[in-house]
Amino acid sequence: MQICKCYAYFLRNFLKIVLFVCQIGKKAVFLQRKMGSMRYDKDDLQEALRVLRDGGIIVYPTDTVWGIGCDATNAEAVKKIYALKQREDSKSMLVLLDSAAKLNYYISDIPDTAWALLEAASPQPSPEGKGDDENTIKPLTIIYPGARNMAQNLIAEDGSIGIRITNEAFSKALCERLHHPIVSTSANISGHPTAHFFHEIEAAILEGADYVCQFRREDDTPHEPSAIIKVNNDGTFVIIRE
């Protein structure tokens, strides 16, 4: 009887994952392909890395909207972002990683549900003969329990942290070469409208950053914030944003 209950529980959660991924997957294929065709300047990347390593903050393009970022292990740099956004530090911010293989270092115990979500949300190779593009879905942020090895002022009161695995070229390269996760919070004053394009970013944000990246400033492709799912220790999850 217990085995049957466990199987039914797993099946319900699995079906929720499948339905959710199918729902958001229809929205992102063209966007991800277009971003994947762009090429960033190496000097632009190197300057952003220099600022991050020195504890500064950057304004940079991500796999969703433009973001404000810093080294997610540097508490003083995180403070600068809270100050720039005029945001209470009790409101945690999400971070980007370049690979799911690095998650175990930052999350003490990853629920199986989270792994299933990550697998379902990963880019899939195009069918043979369809070119080099990948079939992708809308970027997915997962809020994990048991955060560790991050700046303490990034972690929520319940010990959780939101992490997204980025497949966008510039932000992925930043994470890979910094060897740390990078904060990714929308490039706007707290409570103000989200900047979907570079030209919508407020002057106060641009002037307050230590470096503003050049890549994709002219990109006019519509972008949206990621989907967000919070996963609990027991494997249950809640869809925060579709």
Beta strands, then each sheet from edge to edge (+ up, - down):
strand 1: 58-60
strand 2: 67-69
strand 3: 95-97
strand 4: 124-125
strand 5: 134-135
strand 6: 140-144
strand 7: 161-165
strand 8: 182-183
strand 9: 185-186
strand 10: 211-212
strand 11: 227-231
strand 12: 237-241
sheet 1: 9+ 2- 1+ 10+
sheet 2: 8+ 3- 7- 6+ 11+ 12-
sheet 3: 4+ 5-
end
